[in-house]
Amino acid sequence: MLRLKTPSSPHTHAMTSVSITMLKVIVALIPGIVASTYYFGWGILINIFLAGATALISEAAVLRLRHYAIAPALLDGSALVTALLLALAVPPIAPWWISVLGSLFAIVISKQLYGGLGYNPFNPAMAGYAFLLISFPQPMTAWLLPETLSGVHLNFMEALHVTFFQAWPTELRVDAVSMATPLDLLKTQLGVHKTISEIRFGTSIIGDFGGKGIEWIGNWYLLGGLWLLYMRVIAWQIPLAMLATLFALATLFSLYDPDVYSWPMFHIFSGGTILCAFFIATDPVTAATTPKGRLIYGAGIGALIFIIRTWGGYPDAVAFAVLLMNIAAPTIDYYTQPRVYGHGK
Amino acid sequence: MARRLYNFHGGLSLDDHKYEPTRLSAAPSHIPPRLYLPLQQHIGSAAAPVVGVGEHVLKGQLIAHATDYISASVHASSSGIVEAIAEFPLPHPSGLQGTCIVIRTDGLDRWSVRDHLPRTDYRTRDPHELRQMIRDAGIVGMGGAGFPTAVKLNPGPNVKIDTLILNGAECEPYITCDDLLMRERPEEIVEGMLIMQHILQADTCIIAIESNKQEAYRCMLAATQAAQNAALEVVMIPTIYPTGGEKQLIQALTGREVPAGGLPAKIGIVMQNVATAAAVYRAVVLGEPLIARYVTLAGGVPHACNLEVLLGTPVRYLIEEMHGVRATVDKIIMGGPMMGFALPLDDVPIVKTSNAILISTVADRPLPARVEASACIRCGECTRVCPAQLLPQQLYWYARAREFERVQQYHLFDCIECGCCDYVCPSHIPLVQYYRYAKTEISAQIRDKQKAEAARQRHETRLQRLERQKLERAQRHETRKHLVENNADNSTTGGAGNDTKKAAILAAVERSKIKRATSEGAQKNVENPPSDVQQKISEVDARCAKKCPEPRDDSAN
């Protein structure tokens, strides 16, 4: 008698997979990566390589220790996305071990030790970033002056030398090309009782709506983010709620006292705001998943970014805001279950 | 007049694969050498055979009658001799066997006598009489679940049905049997609908057709206009899977939601499949019982097509008749790719609810093989597409962890198993399989609990009975003792003692009366428990009712 296969329905499937999803995220990051490289030079790409290689190697090592198949996990692309996001948050002139340690922490501690992809409660890239920021504040806050401002371009070999030996070309001095980030600058200057307009127009590194020149990087991330929205890789709720909340709070306070509270566009286009809105806060594993829950989750991150930036100890607050809301995600999901069909209006 | 349409949550847009099987009109399939007619092709009790082995039967002759209110009769699909009444494999994913009446056909296809009403006569008939005709014809919902149609057409004396909906959505890919029926027999469908409208006294009748069936829409529109009845409406609805699901179609057409655990009749709606309507027409006007149906054949046959198949025809016979190479077949789906089930073998018959046979062969795989599942990344796509607005990923999580209380809190039993979540899952998790597993486990737990409860009650009743009997025995014993003592007194004191004796007897009777009364009172206590106990019982009942799975939608396809 003919014996046939009897799989459970449905017997057909959409052309989707985790790898395809992650690949789309990587593609969407490309404009931002190119823009960052344009402003900050080879250091960005060196960091990406270091973080990526560390992520893949350490993930493979842990999977081997856990007796799991290595290839499917590496091919799903999630480790690479984590490494990319971390590398883009690290200063381009940071020493090599910053990217390596951060990536190692992200993959081993905050992803694989919790059970691997799908089981990690915290965004691995942001956990890695927070670990670096707390442990090594000095190299984590020394940013490179955009090449468009300094007029200095390091070639690939020079950038490698900087990353691996902290050795700058002889004619350059470190403090001539490094700077604090605009957010950092604003924070320290406000600390010495300068007004926003004094800071804004008294320095050459702040432009129209963010760091001069680098404010445009946000637009390139935005482009990739909108493409992800269009491709339905991410849902609109988180980015919209996050940006709207941040914008609304910033507007409110800057109207109240424009001398002390920076203008809203500065908040949106400085630091990691846009990258966070479309690529970090939208990490599905660690975010809320109900439609209403995503709105609350996004709004929470927006509010926390504003609060920490304005009254907290860190100039950029993306990592901490995301990690704090990660903790809240399961609770948000529990209380925002949608009304099921047929269960009353 | 354009009807306002509503959206239901989620859904998918799928490649419909409907073109090829609709190029040819539906040809009648040949009479197979043997017909296997299961006694149960419907929801409810199995029918009971009324013919014996060796008996000659004619086409359309009753061979098994409905045994219950929710049951359906079975008729011979062709003339021949009853060869066996025995267990044979049924079309079921587990290879389940069930009693079938096997007819060795004689090829003459001779009809039995057909009692029928003249075409226009039904309007003067009592709904009850028409329902009986539908019931006698063995008609069940032909869209999928096979609920007896006569029962569905009897919503009860105090239920007003305002809308009768004919489901011609046919939203699953590949399936085109209703599409072709609407093209080829639109008048039968409209007549059948009018009969059902008369039975239900419905104000509005809507025929809903998905926008990917333009030809069927035109045919139905023409037939409806010819009927010249202002209550009839043909409505084109957007092609979104699963718009053919009963609840989704009601929502799309009326904006109303069927309350959880309830039937559409609760909100004044009855839905029937278009094929069921045609069968009703044939039963009432032509006197033909349900013995054949349109079936789509697609996949591993040279030409995808629709056939009018005699019920009981083995799937294997259809594959061979349509020149499919049986040896290369590796998977057969009965139904559509989203909700159909895979047959473990091809020696199973076409039954009243079989709408399509999808054949996958080694050379021609219309459907992709299942990819190994990876971890859930909580992307929420499943939530976005779920037409019941559930949180499929939470259901999966709790079903996998066997947290059955939790999975019910997340409304597992509102899942219609449409497969949308499963279809879009980037991790390829077999979500529907998890839900079926959880539903089966929970149902089994409830059954076990009910069994235990029944056993407990039996035990308690028995203890009470024994106690009562013991008391009564003691009572009788005491009365007799008194009588004997009194008699003894009587004999010593003479005739004067007669009065005391009578008094003693009276006293004993009184005592026994009181005892009986108290023991009866104790029993009444069980029948009419105090209000707090009563409340607890009704709470438990309500919980049980909520947990019990509702029957599958009759007209889902």
Interface residues (C-beta under 8 A of the other chain):
Chain A: M1 L2 R3 L4 K5 T6 P7 S8 S9 P10 H11 T12 H13 A14 T16 S17 V18 I20 T21 P72 D76 S78 G116 L117 G118 Y119 R232 A235 P284 V285 A287 T289 T290 P291 R294 D333 Q337 P338 R339 V340 Y341 G342 H343 G344
Chain B: F8 H9 L12 L14 P93 P173 K247 Q251 E257 V258 P259 A260 G261 G262 R316 R326 V329 D330 K331 I332 I333 G335 P337 M338 M339 G340 F341 A342 L343 P344 L345 D346 D347 L358 L367 P368 R370 V371 S374 A375 C376 I377 R378 C379 G380 E381 T383 R384 P387 A388 Q389 L390 L391 Q393 Q394 Y410 H411 D414 E417 G419 D422 Y423 V424 C425 P426 S427 H428 P430 V432 Q433 R436
